Amino acid sequence: MSTLTPAQLAAYEKDGFLVIPGLFSAEEICLLGETARNDRAMDESSSTMDDGQGNDVRLALWNHPGDGIYGMFARCRRIVDAVEQLLQDEVYHYHSKMILKDARVGGAWAWHQDYGFWYQNGVLFPDLCSVMIAVDPATRENGCLEVLAGSHRMGRINHILSGEQAGADSERVEEAKKRLKHLHIEMAPGDALFFHANLLHCSAANRSDNARWALICCYNAASNDPYRESHHPRYTPLNKVEDSEVLRIGRDDARRSRVEFANLVEEDQSARSLDGES
Ligand SMILES: O=C(O)CCC(=O)C(=O)O
């Protein structure tokens, strides 16, 4: 099914990202936020890193989308058909994560490309796409995502471990900033940002009184099956669901929070396998 217009496809190709306002309704997002905020397993599985400035970068991650509301978001046609159009291939679920950027303590993310990490997982091509869905309003004040438009065309940049966080080579980022537009992507709940695996992005700490949670679903092209095992899945067929399943499962208290969280601390070696600065 074709969901994106030629103009949207051209914008993604040029800028490396595309925002679709209101892709999810207020009720869908309310059910997602309520499920996540009451999800003890998500809270317990979440891992926290120091951002180097004393704030907490906290997230929960899962590899397989599952049959709960998180899975319905990740598997629904609204997203998956669009990602298949962008990557021009069948896609599979590489993982999803909830970014738990809490009020006042939510930490900053350094400039990076997602492929800077995923390269370490035996993924040969940057044929991956992430979809960030705003659960809370994302503003400059609470640390919305920032991007360098068009930076996906720079190819993969070296990533260096500094403290607990890895980031893209800062000399390249500073030069890129002189030539590319630095944009703050403010989003309303239900808006979706599709972005290329080589797009440079970061976010500031949340110093506001408002949480900024977001669901990010990541996909890999089926033809880009990693050549070796890692903590994220190799090609696993994705069972798409109709868009109406988001509400149907979201309204079902017994089913909506079903998913198996990953243990990031033990399993994720992609950042730790990078050379460190110190
Ligand atoms: O949500 C954020 O502020 C940044 C998340 C991010 O960059 C990522 O998950 O790669």
The ligand as a Gaussian input file, in Angstrom:
#p B3LYP/6-31G(d) Opt

LIG

0 1
 O       14.776000      10.642000      22.644000
 C       15.835000      11.253000      22.597000
 O       15.989000      12.334000      23.141000
 C       16.990000      10.694000      21.829000
 C       16.805000       9.254000      21.451000
 C       17.824000       8.804000      20.465000
 O       18.553000       9.578000      19.930000
 C       17.938000       7.403000      20.106000
 O       17.247000       6.553000      20.688000
 O       18.753000       7.102000      19.212000

